Amino acid sequence: MKHNVLYSFRRCPFAIRARWALLNTNHMVELREVDLKNKPIELIQISKKATVPVLKTSLNKVIDESLDIMIWSIERSNMHSLLGNNNDKSQEVFSLIETNDKIFKYHLDRFKYASRFNLEESETHRSAGMKILLSLNNKLKEYSNEGKPLFLIDAKESLADWAIWPFVRQFRIADIKKFDQNHEIKYLRSWLNYFFTHEKYPIVMKKNEPWSKQSKPLMFGQ
C-alpha cells in the first residue's frame, strides 16, 4: 500500500479528533467513511474492535485507538510541543484526556442518548458532565484574566484541546440552546468556537458517502 488509510465516521468524536490531528499535522490519508450498520470486511479484518477510527499506515501498521493515531501524527510531524513541554505539562495533558475519555464520555452518552439508557437519569448525567465542563471553563478563565489565548494547558494549544473539543461539541448538540445560553461556561463556549470557526473545521466535518471497494480513493489532508 502506497498511502495511509483511515477508516472513519463523520460524527464520531473519536474519529473527529483523529481527522483533526491528521489534518493539522499535514498527513495525507485515504479517507474511508464507514457505514456502522454495514462495516466493510476490510475494516473487520485489520481490527478486532472494528470500531472507527482505524488507521492503516503505508507500512501496514494498524493503529485502532484515536489517541494513538493523534500521537502518531504529532510525533511524525515533529510537533512534540503539543504533547507538553515538560513532564508536568505532559501529565496534565493526558490527565485531562483521561478524565474526558473515561468519565465525561460516560455521562455524555447517558445524557445525549438517554433513551438508550435511562431517561429518568438524564439530568443526573447532564449535571455530572457539566461539573467537568465547569472545571475546564475555570482553567480557561484563569488564562483569559491574564490576557492569554484560551487553551487548556498553559494557554498553549495542545493535544488536550484537540482530543477534547469533539466531545464538548457532542454535549452541546444534546441541548444547543441551553449550552449556548449558559454564561457559567462562557470561556468554554469561546474555546469551542475557536474550533467551529477554524478554516479546517469544514474540511474535517465534510459529509462523504460510505466507502466501498468500488469507490474512488478519497484523499484527505495537507
Backbone torsions as a table, in degrees:
resi	resn	phi	psi	omega
1	MET	NA	133.4	-173.4
2	LYS	-91.3	-13.8	-177.7
3	HIS	-141.8	169.4	178.2
4	ASN	-79.0	145.6	178.8
5	VAL	-122.9	128.8	178.0
6	LEU	-115.7	119.2	171.5
7	TYR	-87.2	126.4	-168.9
8	SER	-143.6	168.9	172.3
9	PHE	-140.5	126.0	-168.0
10	ARG	-51.2	-47.5	-170.6
11	ARG	-90.9	-9.7	-178.5
12	CYS	-68.9	122.8	-177.9
13	PRO	-62.5	-31.7	176.8
14	PHE	-66.3	-40.7	178.4
15	ALA	-71.1	-36.4	178.3
16	ILE	-59.6	-46.4	-177.0
17	ARG	-69.9	-29.9	174.9
18	ALA	-67.0	-44.9	178.5
19	ARG	-63.6	-40.2	-179.9
20	TRP	-60.0	-45.8	-179.2
21	ALA	-66.1	-43.9	-179.7
22	LEU	-62.0	-41.9	-178.7
23	LEU	-68.7	-41.3	-176.0
24	ASN	-83.1	-3.2	172.6
25	THR	-112.9	11.4	173.1
26	ASN	63.3	43.5	175.0
27	HIS	-104.1	130.0	177.5
28	MET	-91.4	131.0	176.6
29	VAL	-135.2	157.0	167.4
30	GLU	-86.0	118.1	-176.7
31	LEU	-89.5	125.7	178.1
32	ARG	-119.6	103.5	179.0
33	GLU	-70.9	129.1	-174.8
34	VAL	-102.9	132.7	168.6
35	ASP	-84.3	108.8	-172.8
36	LEU	-64.7	-19.1	177.7
37	LYS	-89.4	-7.6	-179.5
38	ASN	-147.7	68.0	-173.9
39	LYS	-66.9	136.0	179.6
40	PRO	-65.8	143.2	-179.8
41	ILE	-59.6	-29.7	-179.9
42	GLU	-62.3	-35.7	177.8
43	LEU	-70.9	-46.1	-178.3
44	ILE	-62.5	-34.7	-177.6
45	GLN	-70.1	-30.6	-175.5
46	ILE	-98.4	-12.9	-178.1
47	SER	-139.4	119.7	178.9
48	LYS	-61.8	-34.2	179.4
49	LYS	-68.8	-36.5	-180.0
50	ALA	53.1	35.4	175.6
51	THR	-120.4	144.0	-178.9
52	VAL	-77.2	153.2	-2.1
53	PRO	-87.8	153.9	172.5
54	VAL	-133.8	128.6	178.0
55	LEU	-109.2	127.1	171.2
56	LYS	-111.6	113.3	-174.1
57	THR	-76.9	169.5	179.0
58	SER	-64.3	-16.5	177.0
59	LEU	-98.4	13.5	177.6
60	ASN	67.3	22.0	172.1
61	LYS	-83.2	135.4	-179.3
62	VAL	-106.8	125.9	177.8
63	ILE	-121.0	113.6	-173.6
64	ASP	-118.3	25.5	169.8
65	GLU	-122.1	131.5	-175.0
66	SER	-59.3	-41.5	-178.7
67	LEU	-65.0	-37.5	177.5
68	ASP	-66.8	-35.5	176.2
69	ILE	-63.6	-42.5	-179.8
70	MET	-63.5	-46.4	-179.8
71	ILE	-64.5	-41.0	177.2
72	TRP	-57.3	-46.1	-177.2
73	SER	-68.1	-38.8	-179.4
74	ILE	-67.8	-45.4	-178.3
75	GLU	-66.8	-38.8	179.8
76	ARG	-69.1	-22.2	179.2
77	SER	-97.2	4.2	178.6
78	ASN	56.8	42.0	178.4
79	MET	-110.4	48.5	-170.7
80	HIS	-62.4	-22.3	-179.3
81	SER	-60.9	-24.3	178.2
82	LEU	-66.0	-19.8	-179.0
83	LEU	-90.6	-4.4	-178.1
84	GLY	112.9	132.2	-175.0
85	ASN	-77.3	-15.8	177.2
86	ASN	-149.7	176.7	-175.6
87	ASN	-60.6	-40.7	-179.3
88	ASP	-63.5	-46.0	-179.9
89	LYS	-66.8	-38.6	178.2
90	SER	-62.9	-42.5	177.7
91	GLN	-62.3	-38.3	178.9
92	GLU	-66.2	-42.2	177.6
93	VAL	-55.8	-52.4	-174.0
94	PHE	-75.8	-25.0	175.3
95	SER	-67.4	-43.4	177.8
96	LEU	-63.0	-41.0	-179.5
97	ILE	-67.1	-39.4	178.9
98	GLU	-63.5	-42.3	176.6
99	THR	-60.8	-42.3	179.0
100	ASN	-62.3	-50.0	-172.3
101	ASP	-73.6	-34.8	-173.7
102	LYS	-98.6	-28.2	-176.3
103	ILE	-111.8	-55.1	-177.7
104	PHE	-61.2	-43.3	-179.3
105	LYS	-61.1	-37.9	178.4
106	TYR	-58.7	-49.7	-178.8
107	HIS	-72.5	-36.0	177.9
108	LEU	-57.1	-48.7	-178.8
109	ASP	-60.0	-41.1	-175.5
110	ARG	-80.3	-12.9	171.9
111	PHE	-90.8	-52.1	-175.4
112	LYS	-69.7	-36.7	-177.9
113	TYR	-114.7	46.5	-174.5
114	ALA	-57.2	-32.7	-178.2
115	SER	-65.4	-21.8	178.2
116	ARG	-84.6	-18.9	-175.6
117	PHE	-113.4	-92.0	-178.6
118	ASN	-147.6	107.1	-177.1
119	LEU	-58.3	-34.7	-177.0
120	GLU	-67.2	-21.4	-178.7
121	GLU	-100.6	6.4	-177.2
122	SER	-55.9	-47.2	-177.2
123	GLU	-67.1	-34.5	177.2
124	THR	-60.7	-44.0	-179.4
125	HIS	-73.2	-33.9	175.5
126	ARG	-62.0	-44.4	-179.4
127	SER	-63.9	-40.4	178.7
128	ALA	-65.0	-40.1	176.8
129	GLY	-65.9	-39.5	179.9
130	MET	-63.1	-34.7	178.2
131	LYS	-58.8	-41.8	179.2
132	ILE	-68.9	-41.6	178.7
133	LEU	-64.5	-36.7	177.9
134	LEU	-65.6	-35.3	178.1
135	SER	-67.5	-37.3	175.9
136	LEU	-67.1	-42.0	179.1
137	ASN	-59.3	-40.2	-178.7
138	ASN	-67.8	-34.1	175.5
139	LYS	-63.8	-44.3	-179.7
140	LEU	-66.7	-35.9	179.7
141	LYS	-60.7	-40.7	179.6
142	GLU	-57.7	-45.0	-178.9
143	TYR	-69.8	-35.9	179.0
144	SER	-63.7	-40.7	179.3
145	ASN	-63.5	-24.9	178.7
146	GLU	-92.0	2.5	179.9
147	GLY	73.8	24.1	-177.9
148	LYS	-100.8	164.2	178.2
149	PRO	-61.5	154.4	-178.4
150	LEU	-88.6	88.4	171.4
151	PHE	-133.5	159.0	-166.7
152	LEU	-76.0	-28.2	-176.5
153	ILE	-119.1	111.8	173.9
154	ASP	56.0	28.7	179.1
155	ALA	58.5	26.4	178.5
156	LYS	-127.1	136.8	-179.6
157	GLU	-59.0	132.8	-176.6
158	SER	-143.9	177.5	175.9
159	LEU	-56.6	-32.6	-179.9
160	ALA	-60.7	-45.6	178.0
161	ASP	-60.5	-47.2	-178.0
162	TRP	-63.1	-36.5	-173.8
163	ALA	-81.2	-24.4	-171.5
164	ILE	-99.3	-33.2	-172.2
165	TRP	-58.5	-35.4	179.9
166	PRO	-62.7	-27.3	179.6
167	PHE	-79.6	-34.7	174.0
168	VAL	-66.1	-37.1	174.9
169	ARG	-57.5	-43.6	178.9
170	GLN	-63.0	-42.1	179.3
171	PHE	-61.8	-42.4	178.4
172	ARG	-60.8	-43.0	-177.5
173	ILE	-60.2	-30.4	-178.5
174	ALA	-62.6	-30.5	176.1
175	ASP	-158.2	82.3	-172.9
176	ILE	-60.7	-45.8	-176.7
177	LYS	-60.5	-46.2	-178.7
178	LYS	-64.2	-40.9	-179.9
179	PHE	-64.8	-48.4	-174.6
180	ASP	-70.3	-20.0	-179.7
181	GLN	-101.1	4.0	-177.8
182	ASN	-86.6	103.7	-177.3
183	HIS	-75.0	-14.6	177.2
184	GLU	-66.0	-22.5	-178.7
185	ILE	-118.7	35.4	-175.4
186	LYS	-64.5	-31.0	178.5
187	TYR	-73.6	-36.7	176.6
188	LEU	-66.4	-38.0	178.1
189	ARG	-65.0	-39.3	176.9
190	SER	-65.3	-41.1	178.1
191	TRP	-61.3	-45.7	179.7
192	LEU	-65.0	-36.4	-179.5
193	ASN	-65.4	-27.0	174.6
194	TYR	-56.0	-41.6	-179.6
195	PHE	-76.7	-39.2	179.5
196	PHE	-61.3	-33.8	-176.4
197	THR	-98.7	2.9	179.0
198	HIS	-66.8	142.5	-177.6
199	GLU	-62.3	-20.9	-178.4
200	LYS	-93.2	-7.1	-179.6
201	TYR	-59.8	-47.1	179.5
202	PRO	-61.6	-29.6	179.5
203	ILE	-70.0	-45.1	-178.6
204	VAL	-66.3	-33.7	-173.9
205	MET	-100.9	10.8	-179.4
206	LYS	-63.0	138.0	178.4
207	LYS	-78.4	135.4	178.1
208	ASN	-134.0	150.8	177.7
209	GLU	-71.0	148.2	177.4
210	PRO	-56.8	142.3	-177.1
211	TRP	-78.6	145.6	170.4
212	SER	-143.5	170.6	-179.6
213	LYS	-59.2	-25.6	-178.1
214	GLN	-84.3	-8.1	-177.5
215	SER	-71.4	145.7	171.2
216	LYS	-75.4	143.8	179.5
217	PRO	-55.5	130.4	178.1
218	LEU	-107.0	107.7	-176.6
219	MET	-88.0	137.8	-174.9
220	PHE	-132.7	132.4	175.3
221	GLY	120.2	173.0	-177.7
222	GLN	51.6	NA	NA
